[in-house]
Amino acid sequence: MATRRSHSAARAPFSLWMSVSAKVALCIIVVAAVCALITLGPGFSWQAAQTRASYRATHQEALELLALALAPALPSGDHELAQAAADNVANFPERYPAVKALEVLDREGRVIADLDPRRFNTRATDPSLAEDLKQRRPRMSLIAEDRMSFVVPIRGTHTLGVLRATLDESALSASLRRSQRTVAGWVALLGLIMGSVLYLLLRRLLGRRVEDLAAVADRLGAGDLEARADHAGRDELATLAGRLNTMAQDLSQHRGNLESLVAERTDALAEANERLAELATTDALTGLHNRRYLEAHAQRLLAVARRSGRPLSLVMLDLDHFKRVNDTYGHAVGDAVLKGVAATLRGQAREADIVARIGGEELVVAMPDTDLAAGMLAAERLRVRIAESEPGGCRVTASFGVANCPLDGTTLEQLFESADRALYAAKAAGRDRVMNNAELAA
Amino acid sequence: MRALLLTLLLAGCSGGEDVAQVQSPLEALPESAAPSRLRMVVTPAVGEETAAAVAPLGRYLSRRLGLPVSVDVAASYDALAARIALGPSNPRGAEVAVFSPLAFVRARRAKAPIVPLATGVAQGSPTYIGYLVTRTESGLRTLEDLRGKKVAWVHPQSTSGYLFPRALLRWRGHDPATYFDNSHPLTGDHITSLQALMAGEVDVAAVASTYLRPGWGAKQVPRSALRVVAKTERIPLDCVVVRDTLPRGLARKLEAALLELDQSPEDSAVLAKGWGMGAFVPFAAERYARIEEVLEAEEAR
């Protein structure tokens, strides 16, 4: 499962938006944007306030100078200068885009000059007139959004009249907004460029190294413990790469140890299994095969014999008067006798023969490729050897029953039964002899 | 900055560079060979003195264009369009004309074969105003004082001497047909109107502001003897037009010469003193739009 996950992670590239580089760059951009907003807002307000103040001051000073210029002419009834000023504003609106109203009133409130000449010599009637005529100092007031009112007294030794103007600042406001938008746009563009550069830098300095580490981790996860990360440098990633390499080295070493241990344990287990198998099929006293082994392997030999049509002889023997040996000399001697007989049988048997102890003093030799006559001869030879060998220091004899496949049957049960019958016949006939079923029939 | 703004407030215009540029109507003119001479005709703006007053303009243009430029004074406001319409082959024809604003608007409405080039500038302004003036000693100070008084009108074709003062009366809520005593005959020009006023033949005269401004028209009458009682809306000054058969190249040179007149201070000063207009600004149709509106309103009655 872990390996599969590692592989799938290795196949999936790092998403642009989910990469560490992008996240760090995005965080920096967001912080920079917040800082820009925090600083640009008041900055724009300050700039707008300064620009407006300068704009208004310029116009107010110009109007004050105009009022100063008009003062000498007004008492003499010379209105041409005032008219010329109004004409210029009216004729060249592109020069005075902000001046939306301009009028010169005498001290009685009669219009001397106006952007609309038809108002000449009419009496102003607006509610603020009386107050405006009393003004001794220039006054500037905001009468609506983006609309300023200027009232400048025209004075000689006393008040001669008043100069009133309305300034429309909407163009100025629009210009300020445009410039602010431009600045904000440039800041945003600069932020985007810086963010992109930052992202590329981070990707180069950080992202690729993280991806390299991930690739090494994937290889390790896939079992390639020889994979190593580049740990050059002294930063955190280099430290991480070093730790990863150390971990890989430890893993590699640990796996080697494990493999050795597993091999060792596997050998021991195989040996134990072998031993168990041997114990399961070997007679503990004599070292011969036991009945289980005989039945399993004799069946195989029989199957081969049946298939090939070759004969097989089964020799069954039983030590004569063995109980008497035990009773007389004790079981230790009895065991020694059995071991000696077993050694004799083992020594006489061919490579392909199976020698087994199937009961207390009952033993069997299965002989493949052996007809009845050869089986009888082999049994006789065994009888003689046993009698001559004096196992355990005792003179013992054995009786033999020989059965043959196919003469006495083709199954193991038939052969056992036939050999057993011949053995009992040999016992009955006086022991220490070899017999077969054919002799019984005769 | 403040000095500059004040200067601008007081000084007025001195050339064409300050007016919004519009696409030149000269593009409609043909590209043909320049004629051997140029004939200009002007309105009788200053009465009998007009020919002498405008003669320096002919000399200036001859020098700038490199061909003879004759200047003639039309018999009346109506004669201008007719002289232009006669064409270059007619001995009485003209290729250039200086139209009064109302005559120009009427000619345009009549689809006269003219292409406007420039608007005159008098005393720093491309506009003037129609004044209703009285004798100072008459004690007539306000428009209300003038009810039933005898008035001197110049001519129905006069913008400041007739059309706009009547529009002013309507704007102030009076009927020009009954507000004044209109029994005095039309004077034909502004100076005659002033003379009639000073002679006591009328109580009030409708005249152009240019006749009262210092240094020029008021020489006919002492300025202190006159009182301005009411003013009309601003009126654009005379318009210089060319016949639509004039070669484009020559028209461009003529336009450039007119717009650069103020760069020749001597010629400009002489013309300003005698003729009133000493400079020109580029033609702009919107300057004359209000005249057409007022004219239509007047004609609708």
HADDOCK unambig.tbl for C-alpha pairs under 7 A between the chains (distance, minus, plus):
assign (segid A and resid 58 and name CA) (segid B and resid 1 and name CA) 6.93 0.50 0.50
assign (segid A and resid 58 and name CA) (segid B and resid 2 and name CA) 5.52 0.50 0.50
assign (segid A and resid 61 and name CA) (segid B and resid 2 and name CA) 6.07 0.50 0.50
assign (segid A and resid 62 and name CA) (segid B and resid 2 and name CA) 4.95 0.50 0.50
assign (segid A and resid 62 and name CA) (segid B and resid 3 and name CA) 6.83 0.50 0.50
assign (segid A and resid 62 and name CA) (segid B and resid 5 and name CA) 6.04 0.50 0.50
assign (segid A and resid 62 and name CA) (segid B and resid 6 and name CA) 5.26 0.50 0.50
assign (segid A and resid 65 and name CA) (segid B and resid 6 and name CA) 6.84 0.50 0.50
assign (segid A and resid 66 and name CA) (segid B and resid 6 and name CA) 6.42 0.50 0.50
assign (segid A and resid 84 and name CA) (segid B and resid 10 and name CA) 6.06 0.50 0.50
assign (segid A and resid 85 and name CA) (segid B and resid 9 and name CA) 4.83 0.50 0.50
assign (segid A and resid 85 and name CA) (segid B and resid 10 and name CA) 4.91 0.50 0.50
assign (segid A and resid 88 and name CA) (segid B and resid 9 and name CA) 5.87 0.50 0.50
assign (segid A and resid 88 and name CA) (segid B and resid 12 and name CA) 5.41 0.50 0.50
assign (segid A and resid 89 and name CA) (segid B and resid 9 and name CA) 6.67 0.50 0.50
assign (segid A and resid 116 and name CA) (segid B and resid 233 and name CA) 6.43 0.50 0.50
assign (segid A and resid 117 and name CA) (segid B and resid 231 and name CA) 5.57 0.50 0.50
assign (segid A and resid 117 and name CA) (segid B and resid 232 and name CA) 5.95 0.50 0.50
assign (segid A and resid 117 and name CA) (segid B and resid 233 and name CA) 5.53 0.50 0.50
assign (segid A and resid 118 and name CA) (segid B and resid 168 and name CA) 6.79 0.50 0.50
assign (segid A and resid 118 and name CA) (segid B and resid 230 and name CA) 6.87 0.50 0.50
assign (segid A and resid 118 and name CA) (segid B and resid 231 and name CA) 5.11 0.50 0.50
assign (segid A and resid 118 and name CA) (segid B and resid 232 and name CA) 5.04 0.50 0.50
assign (segid A and resid 118 and name CA) (segid B and resid 233 and name CA) 5.80 0.50 0.50
assign (segid A and resid 120 and name CA) (segid B and resid 230 and name CA) 5.99 0.50 0.50
assign (segid A and resid 120 and name CA) (segid B and resid 231 and name CA) 6.07 0.50 0.50
assign (segid A and resid 121 and name CA) (segid B and resid 142 and name CA) 6.88 0.50 0.50
assign (segid A and resid 121 and name CA) (segid B and resid 229 and name CA) 6.57 0.50 0.50
assign (segid A and resid 121 and name CA) (segid B and resid 230 and name CA) 6.30 0.50 0.50
